[in-house]
Amino acid sequence: MRQRASPGKRSASHLSNMPTQTATAGAPSTVATASNYQEYVNPRWVTLLNLLGMNVEYERCFGCELFTKDGRRILDFLSGYCVHNIGHNHPYVIRALKDEMDTCGPAMLQSHVPEIAGELARRLCHLAGGGLEKVYFGSSGSEGVEAAIKFARATTGRAGILCAKSSFHGLTAGALSLMNDAFWREGFGPLLADTQAVPFADISAVETAITSEPYAALVLEPLQAEGGIRVPSREYLQQAQELCRRTGTLFVVDEVQTGMFRTGTFLAAHQFGLRPDIVVLAKALSGGLMPVSAVLITDKVYNAVYSSLKRAIVHTSTSSENSLSMRAGLATLDVLENEDLGAPYILAKLFAPGCAHRWQALKWSRKSAAWAC
């Protein structure tokens, strides 16, 4: 077995032969010629990139730098829409994936217990805290939101979903139903009927809606990204959570863009003192190298959905829990911890409800932490 590279160190050898000329992303010089992508995938996307002057051929990507075939080095401020929290092509994650493939172990057998998924789920639940005890794995954020809708309905016996205007939850039919932007919805016919969107950060609107009729869930981003980097008050989110508790509505937090230490703590919800019933993670979970999402749920939600042996597979996916995605997830957590990206792991628990006043009960080191709460 090849020895895995340390997650705390990056090799600079891959940059030794790269040109040092720098450029901004706004001044590319290449216009791509006809390609298989243009012919068989999405020609209008190619045309749009050409018009914007952004159709650049990238040869290699490392960290936060993109290297073009024509010798430029571009600083990446897009990060794949919050995918590359540990940078592009981190060598530790690449080595972990290569080692996993070299084992020739079970992958997507559909009839075994993949302990690697259990290991990743344990670490995610430990980091999230707040009573989140089970994990469903999927392949994308949209798939995670779809699962959250189904799980909320199964748990409450209700159909309606309450959401916020200007949100972005994904482009599959269910997730799209939780978005009010006509640009994304136009032309795709009727979506889920039992959804209602209220203004973001308006607790009066949430209260009026949630006390007027029963909802299965309130689905919110802890801060809106696509909606314009809108950060709500702590009081708004805590009061929304309390309204959910009072009305038997599940509180669902979409952390696809904000999770994985993107805002400093493991979940943005930690900074607001929240204890959601369901959390959706994706994007940065695999270091940008494998499709993967995780839906973290309470035992109450799990027992409502997977309520019997007959229903043990009532919600699943072909690629769920596949070994490469799980290995990428574990390696990404290693890197986030060992390279101290974002706040150290300890802050995730310090911000968790019920823990802030218990500093004296905390015992930790740079590499690991043991929690007393």
Backbone torsions as a table, in degrees:
resi	resn	phi	psi	omega
1	MET	NA	131.2	178.2
2	ARG	-70.5	142.6	-179.9
3	GLN	-73.9	134.3	-177.8
4	ARG	-79.4	139.8	179.0
5	ALA	-66.0	150.0	177.5
6	SER	-64.7	135.1	178.9
7	PRO	-69.9	-14.2	-177.9
8	GLY	-90.0	-0.9	-177.1
9	LYS	-132.5	142.8	175.0
10	ARG	-113.3	138.1	175.3
11	SER	-79.3	134.7	178.9
12	ALA	-94.5	-0.1	-174.7
13	SER	-64.4	-29.6	-177.7
14	HIS	-70.6	-12.8	-179.7
15	LEU	-98.4	-5.7	-170.0
16	SER	-63.7	-31.7	-177.7
17	ASN	-102.8	8.7	-177.9
18	MET	-86.8	145.7	177.4
19	PRO	-67.0	154.1	-176.4
20	THR	-102.7	2.1	178.4
21	GLN	-63.4	136.5	-179.7
22	THR	-112.0	158.1	178.1
23	ALA	-156.5	161.1	174.4
24	THR	-90.8	160.2	-178.5
25	ALA	-71.6	-10.2	-174.0
26	GLY	-90.7	0.3	-175.7
27	ALA	-132.8	50.8	177.8
28	PRO	-71.9	156.3	-174.4
29	SER	-114.6	-8.2	-174.5
30	THR	-97.3	141.8	169.9
31	VAL	-120.5	117.6	-172.5
32	ALA	-67.1	144.7	173.6
33	THR	-81.0	178.4	-179.2
34	ALA	-57.8	141.4	-177.2
35	SER	-142.1	169.4	175.0
36	ASN	-60.3	-37.6	178.6
37	TYR	-60.6	-46.5	-178.9
38	GLN	-65.0	-33.7	-177.4
39	GLU	-78.6	-38.7	-167.8
40	TYR	-119.3	-7.6	-177.0
41	VAL	-113.8	-79.7	-175.0
42	ASN	-146.0	83.5	-176.5
43	PRO	-61.4	-31.1	-178.5
44	ARG	-71.3	-27.7	174.5
45	TRP	-66.0	-40.7	177.1
46	VAL	-62.3	-44.7	179.7
47	THR	-61.3	-42.8	-179.6
48	LEU	-63.1	-45.9	178.4
49	LEU	-61.6	-38.0	177.2
50	ASN	-62.4	-43.5	-179.6
51	LEU	-64.5	-34.8	179.9
52	LEU	-83.0	-4.9	-177.3
53	GLY	70.0	30.9	-175.5
54	MET	-117.8	6.7	-178.3
55	ASN	-84.1	84.0	-176.1
56	VAL	-109.0	141.1	174.8
57	GLU	-91.2	115.6	-179.9
58	TYR	-96.0	133.8	-178.7
59	GLU	-94.1	-43.3	179.8
60	ARG	-147.8	152.4	178.9
61	CYS	-135.5	128.5	179.0
62	PHE	-140.3	135.0	178.0
63	GLY	58.0	-122.3	178.2
64	CYS	-107.3	18.0	-176.8
65	GLU	-116.8	139.5	178.8
66	LEU	-116.1	129.6	-176.7
67	PHE	-110.3	124.9	-175.6
68	THR	-93.6	161.2	179.6
69	LYS	-66.8	-23.8	-179.5
70	ASP	-93.3	16.5	168.5
71	GLY	92.4	14.6	179.2
72	ARG	-100.6	155.7	176.2
73	ARG	-117.2	119.4	-173.6
74	ILE	-115.7	133.8	176.9
75	LEU	-82.7	126.0	-174.1
76	ASP	-90.1	107.6	175.6
77	PHE	-96.3	-4.4	-178.0
78	LEU	-87.5	-37.4	178.2
79	SER	56.5	32.9	177.3
80	GLY	58.0	35.4	-174.0
81	TYR	56.3	56.5	174.2
82	CYS	71.1	30.6	176.9
83	VAL	-91.0	-39.5	-168.2
84	HIS	-96.8	59.2	179.0
85	ASN	-62.2	-27.2	178.4
86	ILE	-106.6	13.1	-179.4
87	GLY	88.3	168.9	179.3
88	HIS	-73.9	135.7	168.6
89	ASN	51.0	53.3	179.6
90	HIS	-62.3	129.2	-174.1
91	PRO	-62.0	-30.3	179.3
92	TYR	-67.1	-41.8	179.3
93	VAL	-70.4	-40.5	177.2
94	ILE	-60.0	-45.2	179.1
95	ARG	-63.1	-40.2	178.9
96	ALA	-62.2	-40.3	178.6
97	LEU	-67.8	-41.6	178.2
98	LYS	-62.8	-43.1	178.9
99	ASP	-63.0	-40.0	179.8
100	GLU	-63.9	-42.2	178.3
101	MET	-65.0	-37.0	-178.5
102	ASP	-67.0	-21.2	178.5
103	THR	-70.4	-21.5	-175.7
104	CYS	52.5	35.7	-179.0
105	GLY	-79.8	-176.1	-178.1
106	PRO	-67.8	133.7	177.3
107	ALA	-139.7	118.7	177.6
108	MET	55.3	44.4	175.5
109	LEU	-69.8	-28.7	-178.2
110	GLN	70.3	4.6	-177.3
111	SER	-141.6	28.6	178.6
112	HIS	-140.7	173.9	178.3
113	VAL	-102.5	105.7	-179.0
114	PRO	-80.2	98.2	-176.5
115	GLU	-62.8	-24.4	178.5
116	ILE	-63.0	-33.8	175.6
117	ALA	-68.0	-37.6	177.0
118	GLY	-63.6	-38.6	179.4
119	GLU	-64.5	-44.7	178.9
120	LEU	-65.9	-40.8	179.5
121	ALA	-62.1	-41.6	179.4
122	ARG	-60.2	-44.5	-178.1
123	ARG	-68.1	-38.4	178.4
124	LEU	-65.3	-44.0	179.6
125	CYS	-64.4	-39.0	179.0
126	HIS	-63.3	-41.6	179.9
127	LEU	-70.8	-37.6	-177.0
128	ALA	-75.2	-41.9	-179.0
129	GLY	62.7	-157.9	173.3
130	GLY	66.3	23.6	178.3
131	GLY	84.9	6.5	175.8
132	LEU	-82.0	113.4	-167.7
133	GLU	-121.8	-9.5	-178.9
134	LYS	-135.4	157.9	-178.2
135	VAL	-136.5	133.4	167.7
136	TYR	-105.9	130.1	-179.4
137	PHE	-103.0	135.8	175.3
138	GLY	-130.2	-155.0	-175.3
139	SER	-120.3	-8.6	-178.2
140	SER	-157.6	163.9	176.7
141	GLY	-62.9	-40.9	177.8
142	SER	-58.9	-42.9	178.6
143	GLU	-63.8	-36.0	177.1
144	GLY	-65.0	-41.4	178.2
145	VAL	-66.5	-39.6	176.0
146	GLU	-58.5	-43.6	178.3
147	ALA	-62.5	-42.2	180.0
148	ALA	-60.5	-39.7	177.6
149	ILE	-62.0	-48.3	179.9
150	LYS	-63.0	-43.8	-177.6
151	PHE	-63.7	-40.5	179.8
152	ALA	-65.2	-41.6	178.7
153	ARG	-65.4	-42.1	-179.8
154	ALA	-65.9	-34.4	-176.6
155	THR	-75.8	-39.0	-173.7
156	THR	-99.5	-19.2	-173.9
157	GLY	73.1	13.8	179.3
158	ARG	-110.6	160.3	-177.7
159	ALA	-104.1	-33.2	-169.7
160	GLY	-70.3	146.4	176.2
161	ILE	-127.1	126.9	176.9
162	LEU	-100.9	138.2	-177.2
163	CYS	-144.5	-179.2	-178.3
164	ALA	-109.3	144.5	174.6
165	LYS	-65.5	152.4	179.4
166	SER	69.2	15.1	177.4
167	SER	-78.1	163.5	168.4
168	PHE	-133.5	116.3	-177.3
169	HIS	-122.3	-4.2	179.9
170	GLY	129.1	169.0	-170.6
171	LEU	-114.4	8.7	168.0
172	THR	-76.7	166.0	-167.3
173	ALA	-59.8	-44.5	-179.0
174	GLY	-68.1	-47.8	179.6
175	ALA	-62.4	-39.4	179.4
176	LEU	-64.2	-27.5	178.2
177	SER	-65.0	-18.6	-179.7
178	LEU	-96.1	15.1	179.2
179	MET	-125.4	135.8	-175.8
180	ASN	-100.7	-2.4	-177.5
181	ASP	-69.7	117.5	-176.9
182	ALA	-61.8	-27.0	179.8
183	PHE	-57.3	-43.9	-177.3
184	TRP	-79.7	-27.8	-173.1
185	ARG	-89.4	-28.2	-170.2
186	GLU	-59.0	130.2	173.9
187	GLY	90.6	-1.0	-175.9
188	PHE	-106.7	15.6	171.9
189	GLY	71.0	-171.9	-178.5
190	PRO	-63.6	134.5	175.3
191	LEU	-105.1	-162.1	179.4
192	LEU	-60.8	131.6	-173.8
193	ALA	-79.5	-31.6	-170.6
194	ASP	-92.7	52.0	177.5
195	THR	-126.2	149.9	176.8
196	GLN	-142.3	134.4	178.9
197	ALA	-108.9	133.4	177.6
198	VAL	-120.1	160.1	-179.1
199	PRO	-58.7	138.3	178.8
200	PHE	-68.6	141.5	177.0
201	ALA	69.0	17.8	177.9
202	ASP	-112.4	94.7	-174.7
203	ILE	-68.2	-29.4	177.8
204	SER	-63.3	-39.7	178.9
205	ALA	-66.4	-39.5	177.1
206	VAL	-62.9	-45.9	-177.8
207	GLU	-63.2	-43.9	179.4
208	THR	-59.5	-45.2	-177.6
209	ALA	-69.8	-47.1	-170.2
210	ILE	-75.0	-20.0	177.0
211	THR	-96.8	-5.6	-179.6
212	SER	-89.0	-32.0	178.5
213	GLU	-153.2	156.1	-176.5
214	PRO	-75.7	138.0	176.1
215	TYR	-123.6	148.9	174.9
216	ALA	-73.3	-37.6	-175.2
217	ALA	-155.8	152.1	163.8
218	LEU	-107.0	119.7	-177.3
219	VAL	-109.1	119.6	-178.2
220	LEU	-134.2	149.0	162.4
221	GLU	-86.1	136.7	179.7
222	PRO	-63.2	-28.7	165.2
223	LEU	-145.3	145.7	-177.3
224	GLN	-86.5	127.3	179.1
225	ALA	-94.1	-64.1	179.8
226	GLU	-62.0	-26.2	179.8
227	GLY	-77.1	-0.3	174.9
228	GLY	117.6	27.5	-178.2
229	ILE	51.2	63.6	-178.5
230	ARG	-102.4	117.1	-178.5
231	VAL	-103.1	114.8	-178.6
232	PRO	-79.6	171.9	176.2
233	SER	-77.1	155.2	174.6
234	ARG	-58.9	-38.8	-178.4
235	GLU	-63.1	-40.5	-179.9
236	TYR	-59.0	-50.3	-176.7
237	LEU	-68.7	-39.2	179.3
238	GLN	-67.9	-38.5	177.5
239	GLN	-69.4	-36.3	175.6
240	ALA	-62.4	-43.1	176.9
241	GLN	-61.3	-42.7	179.8
242	GLU	-64.6	-39.1	176.3
243	LEU	-61.5	-38.2	176.4
244	CYS	-62.4	-44.6	-179.6
245	ARG	-60.9	-43.0	-177.2
246	ARG	-67.5	-31.0	-174.1
247	THR	-103.9	3.6	-179.3
248	GLY	72.1	23.4	179.1
249	THR	-95.8	135.2	177.2
250	LEU	-74.1	140.9	179.5
251	PHE	-100.8	111.4	-175.8
252	VAL	-111.1	127.5	180.0
253	VAL	-113.7	120.9	177.9
254	ASP	-88.5	103.9	-179.1
255	GLU	-109.5	28.3	-178.4
256	VAL	-59.0	-42.4	179.6
257	GLN	-94.6	-25.3	-172.0
258	THR	-100.1	-11.9	-177.6
259	GLY	-79.5	-177.1	178.0
260	MET	62.4	43.6	176.9
261	PHE	66.7	17.8	-178.9
262	ARG	-62.0	-33.2	-179.3
263	THR	-104.2	9.2	-179.3
264	GLY	115.5	-59.2	175.2
265	THR	-85.2	163.2	-177.1
266	PHE	-55.7	-47.3	172.0
267	LEU	-114.2	142.9	171.6
268	ALA	-61.2	-29.8	179.1
269	ALA	-57.4	-29.7	179.4
270	HIS	-62.4	-32.0	-178.3
271	GLN	-74.3	-15.8	179.6
272	PHE	-105.6	3.7	179.1
273	GLY	67.0	39.3	-175.0
274	LEU	-98.5	152.9	173.6
275	ARG	-129.9	74.7	-177.1
276	PRO	-68.1	158.4	175.9
277	ASP	-80.3	-30.2	-178.8
278	ILE	-141.7	136.4	174.0
279	VAL	-127.4	134.5	178.1
280	VAL	-108.2	125.2	175.3
281	LEU	-119.2	153.2	174.2
282	ALA	-168.3	-142.8	176.1
283	LYS	44.5	-91.3	-172.0
284	ALA	-75.4	-2.1	-174.2
285	LEU	-61.2	-27.5	-176.6
286	SER	-112.2	15.7	-178.0
287	GLY	70.0	17.5	178.7
288	GLY	78.2	13.8	-174.3
289	LEU	-113.9	-17.3	179.5
290	MET	-139.4	146.5	173.7
291	PRO	-72.2	124.9	178.1
292	VAL	-161.7	143.9	171.8
293	SER	-139.8	161.2	-179.9
294	ALA	-138.9	130.6	175.8
295	VAL	-110.2	109.8	-178.2
296	LEU	-91.1	130.5	-173.5
297	ILE	-136.8	160.3	174.6
298	THR	-79.0	164.8	175.9
299	ASP	-61.8	-33.6	178.1
300	LYS	-59.2	-45.2	179.4
301	VAL	-66.5	-45.3	179.8
302	TYR	-56.7	-48.1	-175.9
303	ASN	-67.3	-25.9	176.7
304	ALA	-75.3	-35.5	-177.4
305	VAL	-83.0	-55.1	-178.3
306	TYR	-98.2	67.9	-164.9
307	SER	-86.4	-4.9	-179.2
308	SER	-159.7	170.1	176.2
309	LEU	-59.5	-38.7	-180.0
310	LYS	-61.1	-32.6	-177.0
311	ARG	-98.6	16.1	-179.2
312	ALA	-63.7	-21.7	178.9
313	ILE	-121.6	27.5	-173.7
314	VAL	-69.0	-25.4	172.8
315	HIS	-136.7	114.2	-179.4
316	THR	-154.2	-176.5	-178.3
317	SER	-153.8	147.0	-177.6
318	THR	-54.9	-44.5	-175.5
319	SER	-91.6	-0.4	179.1
320	SER	-60.4	135.9	175.9
321	GLU	68.0	16.3	-179.9
322	ASN	-64.9	146.8	-168.0
323	SER	-63.4	-35.4	-178.3
324	LEU	-69.0	-42.4	177.9
325	SER	-65.2	-40.3	180.0
326	MET	-66.4	-41.7	179.2
327	ARG	-64.8	-40.2	178.0
328	ALA	-63.1	-39.3	178.4
329	GLY	-63.3	-44.7	178.6
330	LEU	-63.5	-43.4	-179.6
331	ALA	-65.4	-37.7	178.5
332	THR	-63.7	-42.0	176.6
333	LEU	-62.1	-38.5	176.4
334	ASP	-58.1	-46.7	-177.6
335	VAL	-65.4	-45.5	-179.2
336	LEU	-58.4	-37.9	-180.0
337	GLU	-74.9	-52.7	-170.7
338	ASN	-74.7	-22.3	176.8
339	GLU	-98.6	5.3	178.0
340	ASP	52.8	45.8	179.4
341	LEU	-83.4	127.8	-170.7
342	GLY	73.7	-161.3	176.6
343	ALA	-68.3	149.0	174.1
344	PRO	-57.0	156.4	-177.8
345	TYR	-52.3	-31.1	-175.5
346	ILE	-61.3	-30.9	-177.9
347	LEU	-66.3	-27.4	179.4
348	ALA	-58.2	-37.7	179.1
349	LYS	-85.5	-30.3	179.0
350	LEU	-61.9	-33.0	-179.7
351	PHE	-86.8	-10.2	-178.8
352	ALA	-68.7	143.9	-179.3
353	PRO	-56.7	136.8	176.0
354	GLY	87.5	-4.6	-175.8
355	CYS	-110.4	-19.1	-170.8
356	ALA	-60.8	-29.4	-176.1
357	HIS	-92.6	9.8	-172.4
358	ARG	-118.4	42.0	179.2
359	TRP	-55.0	-40.4	-175.0
360	GLN	-65.7	-19.6	-178.9
361	ALA	-88.3	-2.1	-175.5
362	LEU	-89.1	131.1	172.7
363	LYS	-127.5	122.0	-174.6
364	TRP	-151.1	162.0	171.5
365	SER	-133.7	177.2	-178.6
366	ARG	-64.0	-30.0	-174.7
367	LYS	-96.0	-20.1	-177.0
368	SER	-152.8	166.2	179.7
369	ALA	-144.0	145.0	174.6
370	ALA	-122.2	127.7	-170.9
371	TRP	-106.5	137.9	179.0
372	ALA	-94.8	-10.2	-178.2
373	CYS	-113.3	NA	NA
